[in-house]
């Protein structure tokens, strides 16, 4: 993962909870003052308040966001935390279809893949980290576009209101929309 962590970010939070070594390396871009404390102390506090499962799941969702192009490198840790808190998981079976009628949020694929279908033809395949609500987020999803699960799949849904006031995310969505429009105009793919 590449990305910036801001003041207040935890390093090694999930490995600390799971009591295993971290597989990540962190490098400071400038002077950093860090507070270090034993993982056992953190675990004791969250277990005492019955939050271990909830916090572990939240961390997993936050790590997922950090690995995506849309939310990884330019969204601050507090904003990622807020988004991860508001995300919901939705599961699909092979052949399940998403269309304009049943997509009301930005959907980012966590497991599995979807085929984008336009006028009955598969135009491309979306995999882990890709979003099926990009065109909808821009208010431009066409009625003749759908997404079909290629296998069992899980997506994280992020409410549109949650991303409305994040300029970098809106800009990346706009860039993706423009890229797809350019490809459509060149005849390379359909919307």
Secondary structure, DSSP 8 states (H G I E B T S, - for coil): ------TT--SSHHHHHHTS--------SS--------HHHHHHHHHHTT-HHHHHHHHHHHHHHHTSTTTSSSS-HHHHHHHHHH-EEEEE-TT-EEEGGG--EEEEEEES-EEEEETTEEEEEE-TT-BS-HHHHTT---TTEEEEESSSEEEEEEEHHHHTT-HHHHHHHHHHHHHHHHHHHTTS---
